[in-house]
Amino acid sequence: MLPLYLLYGVTALLSVVIALLCWKKHSLFPNTETGYHVGEAMKSQQAWSKGNAYAGKICLFSGLFFFLLLPFLLFLLHMSKGWLLGIYFFSALVWVLLVVFLPAWRLKSK
């Protein structure tokens, strides 16, 4: 069971690192080496800054929820390894979709 919780922990740490890179340490526009790379975000300085800040926040908060808070709640419910692994992969898929598509959708809608 410990390796499964380590997987959740490492993924949470990875989400924090990615979030900080996007939110606080992204490259300055027009040098877009580090940051959230979608067409809408790379159109202008303002879009680049907003897109990276939004992607970083989504990455941080959803990553902490899916990979720290959710496993803790599942631990309290005494879930089996199979359920924990299934929920991990589902959470990872939802997390990636949120981080990739939600900021792009928000930039398009403004």
C-alpha positions as CSV (number, residue, x, y, z in Angstrom):
1,M,0.0,0.0,0.0
2,L,2.9,2.3,0.7
3,P,4.1,2.4,-2.9
4,L,0.7,3.5,-4.0
5,Y,0.7,6.4,-1.5
6,L,4.2,7.3,-2.6
7,L,2.9,7.5,-6.2
8,Y,0.2,9.9,-5.1
9,G,2.8,11.9,-3.1
10,V,5.3,12.1,-6.0
11,T,2.5,13.2,-8.4
12,A,1.4,15.9,-5.9
13,L,5.0,17.2,-5.7
14,L,5.2,17.1,-9.5
15,S,2.0,19.1,-9.8
16,V,3.4,21.7,-7.4
17,V,6.6,22.1,-9.4
18,I,4.8,22.4,-12.7
19,A,2.4,24.9,-11.1
20,L,5.2,27.1,-9.8
21,L,6.9,27.0,-13.2
22,C,3.8,28.1,-15.0
23,W,2.5,30.5,-12.4
24,K,5.7,32.2,-11.2
25,K,8.7,31.2,-13.2
26,H,7.4,31.2,-16.8
27,S,9.6,32.8,-19.5
28,L,9.0,36.4,-20.5
29,F,7.0,37.0,-23.7
30,P,7.9,36.6,-26.6
31,N,10.5,34.0,-25.4
32,T,8.1,31.2,-24.6
33,E,10.5,28.5,-23.6
34,T,9.0,27.8,-20.2
35,G,5.2,28.1,-19.6
36,Y,1.8,27.1,-20.8
37,H,2.0,26.5,-24.5
38,V,-1.2,27.0,-26.4
39,G,-2.0,29.3,-29.3
40,E,-4.3,31.5,-27.3
41,A,-1.6,32.1,-24.6
42,M,1.1,32.9,-27.1
43,K,-0.8,35.7,-28.9
44,S,0.3,38.6,-26.7
45,Q,2.1,39.5,-23.5
46,Q,-1.2,39.9,-21.6
47,A,-2.5,36.5,-22.8
48,W,0.8,34.8,-22.0
49,S,0.8,36.2,-18.4
50,K,-2.9,35.4,-17.8
51,G,-2.7,31.9,-19.3
52,N,0.4,31.0,-17.3
53,A,-1.1,32.3,-14.1
54,Y,-4.4,30.6,-14.6
55,A,-2.7,27.3,-15.7
56,G,-0.4,27.4,-12.6
57,K,-3.3,28.0,-10.2
58,I,-5.4,25.2,-11.8
59,C,-2.4,22.9,-11.7
60,L,-1.5,23.6,-8.1
61,F,-5.0,23.5,-6.5
62,S,-6.3,20.5,-8.6
63,G,-3.1,18.7,-8.1
64,L,-3.2,19.1,-4.3
65,F,-6.8,18.1,-4.2
66,F,-6.4,15.0,-6.5
67,F,-3.1,13.8,-5.1
68,L,-3.1,14.8,-1.4
69,L,-6.6,15.4,-0.1
70,L,-8.4,12.7,-2.1
71,P,-5.9,9.9,-1.1
72,F,-6.2,11.0,2.5
73,L,-10.0,10.7,2.4
74,L,-9.7,7.3,0.6
75,F,-7.3,6.1,3.3
76,L,-9.9,7.0,5.9
77,L,-12.4,4.9,4.0
78,H,-10.0,1.9,3.9
79,M,-10.2,1.6,0.1
80,S,-8.5,-1.4,-1.5
81,K,-5.4,-1.2,-3.7
82,G,-7.4,-1.7,-6.9
83,W,-9.8,1.1,-6.1
84,L,-6.9,3.4,-5.1
85,L,-5.1,2.7,-8.3
86,G,-8.2,3.1,-10.5
87,I,-9.0,6.4,-8.7
88,Y,-5.4,7.5,-9.2
89,F,-5.5,7.0,-13.0
90,F,-8.9,8.7,-13.2
91,S,-7.7,11.6,-11.1
92,A,-4.6,11.9,-13.2
93,L,-6.6,12.0,-16.4
94,V,-9.0,14.7,-15.0
95,W,-6.1,16.7,-13.7
96,V,-4.3,16.7,-17.1
97,L,-7.5,17.7,-18.9
98,L,-8.2,20.5,-16.4
99,V,-4.7,21.9,-16.6
100,V,-4.5,21.7,-20.4
101,F,-8.0,22.7,-21.5
102,L,-9.5,24.9,-18.9
103,P,-7.0,27.8,-19.2
104,A,-7.2,27.6,-23.0
105,W,-11.0,27.7,-22.8
106,R,-10.9,30.7,-20.4
107,L,-8.5,32.6,-22.7
108,K,-10.8,31.9,-25.7
109,S,-13.9,33.1,-23.8
110,K,-12.4,36.5,-23.0
